[in-house]
Amino acid sequence: MSYRDYYYNKIELSYPKKTTESFEEKLKRLEKLPNLTFSEEFSQEIKKDDDFFGLYHGIRSFGHEEVGLNKLESIIMNGYIQCGNEINSEFKSYDGTIKYLHHIKNNIENCNQDCYISVAPILSFYDNDIEVITFIKENIHLKIDCNVKAFNTYYLKHDDYIRLRKLQIPTNTFYSYALKEYFVKEPIPIDKIIAICIDSNYYQGNLKKTIQEIKNMLDYYHISIPLNITSYKCLSLMRKQ
């Protein structure tokens, strides 16, 4: 499936052009649909040898490289990627200092509600939409084993999603106003992380400094990994052998 088809199909599913339905009718219809995982939706694509295709977790730094590095160290130190509700707000770093993880909990704009881990696919070399750039490529990002049980979300426009949350309507399926968001229910162990990546075309930080800091923490925590530079300038710093 091309990334363009992926977006079109998700929008058309939630907001069919040829029908008019109320918000309540839309939810009732979507609630009857299955909770498919990424590996179920893209089983054929996963089998192909494609350097660009994969499932990613973006470590958002909001333009401050130390924020992303602190989050990454916390993951490496704990051995898991965790949901927001499970993350400690501070920890003692390998350099002896106390590091802080700034996270606003119970934010109505946060579609994973701090209960799930957000991941998203990059479907091809040309997949550079605003979501991929903002949530993944501008940050340190982790390439995740495609067989991790990541559940697809059904798309709702922002206003509809906020309405859903404010009304506290119980649902059986997952919803997001981000078209490519998937949710992982359980902590993702570090052995399911295929690579730590930086896209030098988009990264919002000091690239050289960030690479050195990542190498330092990997050495300290005794994680021995090679450095791979791929053709699309993603510096993969963690590759399981």
VOBA-1610 file (N, C-alpha, C; in pm, whole numbers, padded with zeros to 5 digits, always signed):
BEGIN
Met+00084-00119+00000Met+00000+00000+00000Met+00088+00125+00000Ser+00062+00219-00090Ser+00139+00342-00092Ser+00096+00432+00023Tyr+00185+00525+00060Tyr+00150+00613+00170Tyr+00033+00703+00133Arg+00019+00738+00005Arg-00095+00820-00037Arg-00226+00743-00023Asp-00226+00616-00064Asp-00345+00532-00049Asp-00380+00514+00097Tyr-00277+00501+00180Tyr-00300+00481+00323Tyr-00379+00597+00381Tyr-00337+00719+00352Tyr-00407+00836+00404Tyr-00549+00847+00348Tyr-00560+00829+00218Tyr-00691+00841+00154Tyr-00790+00741+00212Asn-00746+00616+00229Asn-00833+00512+00279Asn-00879+00540+00423Lys-00788+00592+00506Lys-00826+00620+00645Lys-00928+00734+00653Ile-00907+00837+00574Ile-01002+00950+00575Ile-01136+00907+00520Glu-01134+00834+00410Glu-01258+00789+00347Glu-01337+00695+00438Leu-01266+00613+00514Leu-01333+00522+00605Leu-01412+00597+00712Ser-01352+00700+00768Ser-01417+00774+00876Ser-01514+00880+00826Tyr-01483+00937+00709Tyr-01566+01045+00655Tyr-01599+01018+00508Pro-01687+00920+00484Pro-01722+00885+00345Pro-01784+01005+00273Lys-01740+01026+00149Lys-01788+01142+00073Lys-01934+01129+00031Lys-01978+01007+00010Lys-02111+00987-00046Lys-02220+00969+00059Thr-02185+00978+00185Thr-02286+00961+00289Thr-02278+01075+00389Thr-02388+01100+00453Thr-02394+01200+00561Thr-02440+01129+00687Glu-02361+01135+00790Glu-02398+01070+00913Glu-02364+01160+01031Ser-02438+01144+01136Ser-02413+01223+01256Ser-02288+01170+01328Phe-02240+01245+01422Phe-02125+01203+01502Phe-02156+01070+01572Glu-02275+01060+01626Glu-02314+00939+01697Glu-02322+00819+01603Glu-02374+00841+01485Glu-02383+00733+01386Glu-02243+00690+01341Lys-02154+00786+01327Lys-02017+00754+01288Lys-01950+00664+01392Leu-01962+00704+01518Leu-01901+00623+01625Leu-01960+00483+01628Lys-02090+00474+01614Lys-02158+00343+01618Lys-02104+00254+01506Arg-02082+00311+01387Arg-02030+00234+01275Arg-01884+00194+01299Leu-01802+00288+01343Leu-01660+00259+01362Leu-01637+00160+01476Glu-01724+00163+01575Glu-01709+00071+01688Glu-01728-00075+01648Lys-01789-00098+01534Lys-01812-00235+01488Lys-01692-00290+01409Leu-01596-00203+01378Leu-01482-00245+01298Leu-01376-00312+01385Pro-01294-00399+01326Pro-01196-00475+01405Pro-01077-00389+01449Asn-01014-00430+01558Asn-00891-00367+01606Asn-00772-00437+01541Leu-00732-00392+01423Leu-00623-00456+01350Leu-00488-00404+01397Thr-00388-00490+01394Thr-00253-00449+01428Thr-00176-00412+01301Phe-00064-00344+01321Phe+00022-00305+01209Phe+00066-00428+01130Ser+00105-00533+01199Ser+00155-00653+01129Ser+00044-00723+01051Glu-00081-00710+01095Glu-00193-00768+01020Glu-00223-00685+00896Glu-00216-00554+00908Glu-00246-00467+00794Glu-00138-00471+00687Phe-00012-00486+00729Phe+00100-00475+00635Phe+00181-00604+00629Ser+00115-00717+00639Ser+00186-00846+00643Ser+00272-00868+00519Gln+00225-00827+00402Gln+00302-00847+00279Gln+00420-00752+00271Glu+00399-00626+00312Glu+00506-00527+00308Glu+00618-00562+00404Ile+00585-00619+00520Ile+00684-00653+00621Ile+00783-00757+00566Lys+00736-00841+00478Lys+00821-00947+00424Lys+00923-00895+00323Lys+00902-00774+00273Lys+00992-00719+00172Lys+01117-00660+00237Asp+01226-00659+00162Asp+01351-00600+00210Asp+01352-00452+00172Asp+01312-00366+00265Asp+01298-00224+00238Asp+01358-00146+00356Asp+01463-00070+00330Asp+01530+00004+00436Asp+01443+00113+00496Phe+01346+00162+00420Phe+01269+00277+00464Phe+01141+00238+00537Phe+01083+00126+00498Phe+00956+00083+00557Phe+00978+00035+00701Gly+00889+00075+00790Gly+00900+00026+00927Gly+00810+00099+01024Leu+00815+00057+01147Leu+00735+00112+01257Leu+00829+00188+01350Tyr+00791+00311+01385Tyr+00883+00398+01458Tyr+00817+00463+01580His+00899+00486+01681His+00858+00562+01799His+00945+00687+01805Gly+00882+00803+01789Gly+00955+00928+01794Gly+00972+00976+01937Ile+01096+01014+01973Ile+01124+01066+02107Ile+01121+01218+02096Arg+01006+01277+02118Arg+00988+01419+02091Arg+01070+01505+02187Ser+01144+01600+02128Ser+01230+01688+02206Ser+01185+01833+02200Phe+01088+01862+02112Phe+01034+01998+02096Phe+01147+02099+02070Gly+01247+02057+01991Gly+01356+02145+01953Gly+01468+02156+02054His+01460+02081+02165His+01563+02086+02269His+01627+01948+02278Glu+01749+01934+02226Glu+01810+01802+02213Glu+01826+01730+02347Glu+01848+01807+02456Glu+01866+01742+02586Glu+01739+01670+02632Val+01622+01720+02589Val+01495+01655+02625Val+01490+01516+02562Gly+01522+01508+02433Gly+01522+01379+02366Gly+01627+01284+02421Leu+01745+01336+02451Leu+01852+01252+02505Leu+01816+01198+02643Asn+01753+01280+02727Asn+01709+01232+02859Asn+01608+01120+02846Lys+01513+01137+02754Lys+01412+01034+02733Lys+01476+00905+02682Leu+01571+00919+02591Leu+01639+00801+02538Leu+01716+00729+02647Glu+01788+00802+02731Glu+01863+00737+02838Glu+01770+00664+02933Ser+01655+00725+02963Ser+01558+00661+03051Ser+01512+00527+02994Ile+01490+00523+02862Ile+01449+00399+02796Ile+01560+00294+02806Ile+01682+00335+02775Ile+01796+00242+02778Ile+01819+00191+02920Met+01813+00281+03019Met+01838+00245+03158Met+01731+00148+03210Asn+01604+00174+03175Asn+01494+00090+03224Asn+01478-00038+03143Gly+01526-00036+03019Gly+01514-00154+02933Gly+01381-00163+02861Tyr+01300-00055+02868Tyr+01168-00056+02805Tyr+01131+00083+02755Ile+01049+00087+02649Ile+00972+00207+02617Ile+00843+00194+02694Gln+00806+00295+02771Gln+00687+00288+02855Gln+00586+00396+02817Cys+00461+00375+02856Cys+00358+00476+02833Cys+00377+00590+02934Gly+00311+00701+02910Gly+00328+00819+02992Gly+00300+00798+03139Asn+00200+00717+03171Asn+00163+00694+03311Asn+00269+00618+03389Glu+00358+00548+03319Glu+00458+00464+03384Glu+00595+00531+03393Ile+00611+00646+03331Ile+00742+00710+03325Ile+00767+00790+03454Asn+00883+00768+03515Asn+00924+00848+03631Asn+00967+00987+03583Ser+00937+01088+03663Ser+00964+01226+03622Ser+01112+01262+03632Glu+01192+01183+03705Glu+01334+01212+03718Glu+01412+01083+03740Phe+01541+01086+03708Phe+01626+00971+03731Phe+01771+01018+03741Lys+01856+00934+03800Lys+01997+00966+03810Lys+02068+00915+03687Ser+02131+01006+03615Ser+02197+00974+03489Ser+02332+00908+03511Tyr+02383+00848+03406Tyr+02516+00785+03412Tyr+02626+00887+03442Asp+02599+01018+03413Asp+02701+01119+03441Asp+02693+01174+03584Gly+02604+01113+03666Gly+02593+01151+03806Gly+02492+01261+03835Thr+02436+01321+03733Thr+02339+01429+03753Thr+02196+01373+03756Ile+02105+01453+03811Ile+01963+01417+03808Ile+01902+01475+03681Lys+01843+01389+03600Lys+01778+01431+03476Lys+01626+01428+03494Tyr+01560+01520+03426Tyr+01415+01533+03440Tyr+01346+01505+03308Leu+01233+01436+03318Leu+01152+01405+03201Leu+01023+01488+03210His+01015+01590+03130His+00900+01680+03134His+00786+01621+03053His+00677+01591+03118His+00563+01530+03051His+00434+01583+03113Ile+00347+01639+03030Ile+00218+01690+03077Ile+00116+01577+03072Lys+00076+01529+03187Lys-00017+01417+03193Lys-00162+01466+03185Asn-00248+01374+03143Asn-00392+01400+03132Asn-00422+01516+03037Asn-00340+01530+02934Asn-00362+01632+02832Asn-00466+01580+02733Ile-00576+01651+02718Ile-00685+01604+02632Ile-00639+01593+02486Glu-00533+01665+02450Glu-00482+01660+02313Glu-00399+01534+02288Asn-00361+01465+02393Asn-00277+01347+02382Asn-00364+01225+02354Cys-00364+01179+02230Cys-00457+01073+02191Cys-00431+00940+02260Asn-00306+00913+02298Asn-00280+00785+02366Asn-00317+00788+02513Gln-00361+00905+02562Gln-00412+00921+02698Gln-00314+00874+02805Asp-00186+00870+02772Asp-00081+00826+02864Asp-00092+00679+02903Cys-00185+00608+02839Cys-00206+00465+02871Cys-00139+00374+02769Tyr-00105+00428+02653Tyr-00048+00349+02545Tyr+00077+00419+02492Ile+00159+00343+02421Ile+00279+00397+02356Ile+00243+00428+02211Ser+00269+00549+02168Ser+00240+00589+02031Ser+00354+00550+01938Val+00320+00485+01829Val+00416+00453+01724Val+00350+00488+01591Ala+00432+00500+01487Ala+00379+00534+01355Ala+00467+00471+01248Pro+00407+00438+01133Pro+00487+00379+01025Pro+00547+00484+00934Ile+00665+00454+00881Ile+00717+00521+00763Ile+00704+00419+00651Leu+00627+00454+00548Leu+00589+00354+00449Leu+00679+00350+00326Ser+00754+00459+00302Ser+00843+00459+00187Ser+00940+00575+00197Phe+01037+00578+00106Phe+01134+00686+00101Phe+01066+00822+00086Tyr+00951+00825+00016Tyr+00882+00950-00013Tyr+00781+00989+00094Asp+00777+00914+00200Asp+00679+00938+00306Asp+00731+01049+00399Asn+00711+01174+00356Asn+00758+01289+00432Asn+00643+01385+00464Asp+00529+01330+00500Asp+00416+01414+00536Asp+00444+01484+00669Ile+00360+01577+00706Ile+00382+01659+00824Ile+00386+01576+00952Glu+00306+01469+00961Glu+00307+01385+01081Glu+00441+01314+01096Val+00491+01257+00988Val+00619+01185+00992Val+00731+01281+01030Ile+00730+01400+00972Ile+00836+01497+01001Ile+00828+01544+01146Thr+00709+01584+01191Thr+00693+01641+01325Thr+00715+01540+01436Phe+00656+01422+01424Phe+00659+01325+01532Phe+00780+01231+01527Ile+00840+01218+01410Ile+00949+01121+01396Ile+01079+01188+01352Lys+01085+01242+01232Lys+01212+01280+01171Lys+01278+01402+01235Glu+01203+01487+01301Glu+01265+01602+01368Glu+01330+01561+01500Asn+01310+01437+01540Asn+01355+01388+01670Asn+01442+01265+01655Ile+01510+01227+01764Ile+01565+01093+01772Ile+01446+00999+01762His+01457+00894+01682His+01344+00801+01670His+01394+00657+01669Leu+01310+00571+01722Leu+01346+00430+01740Leu+01270+00346+01639Lys+01343+00266+01563Lys+01278+00172+01473Lys+01243+00047+01552Ile+01116+00009+01544Ile+01061-00097+01629Ile+01032-00222+01545Asp+01050-00337+01606Asp+01012-00464+01543Asp+00868-00454+01492Cys+00848-00480+01364Cys+00714-00466+01303Cys+00611-00561+01362Asn+00655-00665+01431Asn+00562-00761+01488Asn+00517-00727+01630Val+00567-00615+01684Val+00512-00566+01810Val+00363-00540+01790Lys+00283-00575+01889Lys+00138-00563+01873Lys+00095-00417+01884Ala+00101-00348+01769Ala+00063-00206+01761Ala-00073-00196+01693Phe-00171-00145+01764Phe-00308-00139+01714Phe-00333-00010+01637Asn-00396-00024+01521Asn-00431+00092+01440Asn-00537+00176+01510Thr-00538+00305+01483Thr-00641+00393+01535Thr-00732+00434+01421Tyr-00859+00458+01453Tyr-00952+00511+01354Tyr-00947+00663+01360Tyr-00948+00722+01243Tyr-00927+00866+01232Tyr-01052+00946+01265Leu-01035+01048+01349Leu-01138+01147+01373Leu-01077+01285+01354Lys-01151+01374+01293Lys-01105+01512+01285Lys-01087+01566+01426His-01000+01665+01439His-00962+01715+01571His-01084+01751+01655Asp-01178+01826+01598Asp-01296+01868+01675Asp-01379+01749+01721Asp-01392+01648+01635Asp-01467+01529+01673Asp-01394+01451+01782Tyr-01261+01446+01771Tyr-01186+01374+01874Tyr-01199+01443+02009Ile-01186+01574+02014Ile-01200+01648+02139Ile-01341+01631+02195Arg-01439+01629+02109Arg-01578+01604+02153Arg-01590+01468+02218Leu-01530+01368+02155Leu-01531+01232+02211Leu-01472+01230+02352Arg-01359+01295+02369Arg-01292+01295+02499Arg-01371+01374+02603Lys-01424+01489+02565Lys-01497+01573+02660Lys-01627+01506+02707Leu-01690+01432+02615Leu-01813+01362+02651Leu-01786+01233+02727Gln-01657+01193+02731Gln-01614+01072+02800Gln-01694+00949+02754Ile-01709+00939+02624Ile-01783+00827+02566Ile-01695+00702+02571Pro-01741+00593+02632Pro-01662+00470+02634Pro-01655+00408+02494Thr-01538+00362+02454Thr-01521+00302+02322Thr-01443+00171+02333Asn-01463+00087+02233Asn-01392-00040+02225Asn-01273-00033+02130Thr-01275+00063+02040Thr-01166+00079+01944Thr-01089+00206+01978Phe-00976+00225+01908Phe-00888+00338+01936Phe-00909+00448+01832Tyr-00899+00573+01877Tyr-00920+00687+01789Tyr-00807+00788+01802Ser-00780+00859+01692Ser-00677+00962+01694Ser-00705+01061+01582Tyr-00666+01187+01603Tyr-00673+01284+01494Tyr-00542+01286+01415Ala-00445+01204+01455Ala-00324+01182+01376Ala-00348+01059+01289Leu-00334+01074+01160Leu-00373+00967+01068Leu-00288+00841+01083Lys-00163+00856+01125Lys-00075+00739+01126Lys-00045+00684+01264Glu-00120+00725+01364Glu-00088+00682+01500Glu-00138+00540+01528Tyr-00050+00461+01588Tyr-00082+00327+01637Tyr-00053+00325+01787Phe-00123+00238+01859Phe-00105+00227+02003Phe-00053+00089+02040Val+00048+00088+02127Val+00100-00036+02185Val+00059-00037+02331Lys-00007-00145+02374Lys-00061-00151+02510Lys+00044-00181+02615Glu+00140-00265+02581Glu+00239-00312+02677Glu+00372-00240+02658Pro+00456-00232+02764Pro+00590-00177+02747Pro+00666-00250+02635Ile+00741-00176+02557Ile+00818-00235+02448Ile+00960-00262+02497Pro+01001-00389+02510Pro+01136-00418+02560Pro+01243-00372+02463Ile+01359-00344+02517Ile+01467-00288+02435Ile+01512-00383+02326Asp+01490-00514+02344Asp+01530-00607+02238Asp+01435-00606+02119Lys+01327-00526+02128Lys+01237-00507+02015Lys+01270-00378+01939Ile+01372-00307+01986Ile+01418-00186+01918Ile+01524-00226+01817Ile+01499-00204+01690Ile+01591-00243+01585Ile+01702-00140+01567Ala+01668-00013+01580Ala+01768+00091+01557Ala+01729+00220+01628Ile+01831+00296+01666Ile+01811+00434+01707Ile+01849+00519+01587Cys+01761+00607+01545Cys+01782+00679+01420Cys+01778+00830+01437Ile+01855+00897+01353Ile+01848+01041+01341Ile+01847+01073+01191Asp+01749+01149+01148Asp+01745+01192+01009Asp+01809+01329+01001Ser+01928+01336+00943Ser+02004+01462+00942Ser+01939+01570+00857Asn+01842+01534+00774Asn+01771+01635+00696Asn+01674+01716+00782Tyr+01627+01658+00891Tyr+01520+01721+00968Tyr+01551+01739+01116Tyr+01652+01673+01168Tyr+01676+01672+01312Tyr+01693+01814+01367Gln+01622+01844+01476Gln+01622+01977+01537Gln+01720+01982+01653Gly+01847+01969+01624Gly+01947+01971+01730Gly+02087+01966+01672Asn+02186+01965+01760Asn+02326+01956+01720Asn+02356+01810+01689Leu+02368+01779+01563Leu+02380+01640+01519Leu+02505+01572+01576Lys+02618+01638+01565Lys+02745+01580+01612Lys+02741+01555+01762Lys+02693+01653+01838Lys+02685+01641+01983Lys+02590+01528+02023Thr+02476+01521+01955Thr+02377+01418+01986Thr+02432+01278+01964Ile+02500+01259+01851Ile+02559+01128+01821Ile+02659+01089+01929Gln+02744+01183+01970Gln+02844+01153+02072Gln+02778+01119+02206Glu+02674+01194+02243Glu+02603+01167+02369Glu+02540+01028+02367Ile+02482+00991+02254Ile+02420+00858+02243Ile+02527+00750+02254Lys+02640+00769+02189Lys+02748+00671+02199Lys+02796+00657+02342Asn+02807+00771+02413Asn+02852+00767+02553Asn+02759+00686+02641Met+02627+00709+02626Met+02533+00637+02713Met+02526+00489+02675Leu+02539+00457+02546Leu+02537+00317+02505Leu+02659+00244+02559Asp+02774+00310+02557Asp+02895+00251+02613Asp+02880+00228+02763Tyr+02824+00325+02832Tyr+02810+00314+02977Tyr+02716+00199+03015Tyr+02607+00184+02941Tyr+02511+00078+02973Tyr+02546-00054+02904His+02667-00061+02845His+02719-00185+02785His+02629-00239+02675Ile+02583-00149+02590Ile+02508-00189+02471Ile+02600-00167+02352Ser+02651-00275+02297Ser+02748-00268+02188Ser+02674-00274+02054Ile+02683-00167+01979Ile+02610-00160+01852Ile+02693-00084+01748Pro+02678-00120+01621Pro+02749-00049+01514Pro+02675+00078+01473Leu+02743+00163+01400Leu+02684+00283+01342Leu+02662+00259+01193Asn+02536+00267+01150Asn+02502+00250+01009Asn+02450+00382+00953Ile+02502+00425+00840Ile+02452+00545+00773Ile+02378+00498+00648Thr+02247+00518+00647Thr+02168+00471+00533Thr+02161+00577+00425Ser+02109+00539+00311Ser+02108+00627+00193Ser+02019+00748+00211Tyr+01923+00743+00306Tyr+01836+00859+00327Tyr+01879+00938+00449Lys+02011+00929+00483Lys+02073+01008+00589Lys+02010+00984+00725Cys+01959+00864+00745Cys+01916+00825+00881Cys+02034+00757+00945Leu+02085+00812+01054Leu+02201+00755+01121Leu+02153+00652+01222Ser+02158+00526+01185Ser+02108+00421+01273Ser+02216+00384+01372Leu+02193+00418+01497Leu+02296+00401+01597Leu+02275+00275+01682Met+02166+00205+01659Met+02144+00085+01739Met+02088-00023+01651Arg+02163-00126+01626Arg+02120-00235+01539Arg+02142-00366+01610Lys+02036-00438+01642Lys+02048-00566+01710Lys+02109-00669+01617Gln+02201-00745+01667Gln+02267-00847+01586Gln+02207-00985+01615
//
